Amino acid sequence: MALAAACQASQRGTLASRRGTWQGSGMATSSPSAGGVLIALGAIVGAGIGVAMSQPTVGFLAGLGLGAVLALAMWWRSRHGR
């Protein structure tokens, strides 16, 4: 019974409960940059180099930090249109 009431409260033909929710919006016009891959690859490569140097934690953290800096630089560059 409660499910039926919840379904009746939504807009006709949608799951949205009111106008302006994410279900009614269109796709983004610009393609976002994928900076997360830089963080992941930095962590993996850093851990691999760290293992080779008998310091896997230090390598992982250094790679993670470098990947985060590169991802932030990518975000900054795309944000300011350069």
Buried (B, 14 or more C-beta within 10 A) or exposed (E): EEEEEEEEEBEEEEEBEEEEEEEEEEEEEEEEBEBEEBBEBBBBBBBBBBEEEEBBEBBBBBBBBBBBEBBEEBEEEBEEEE
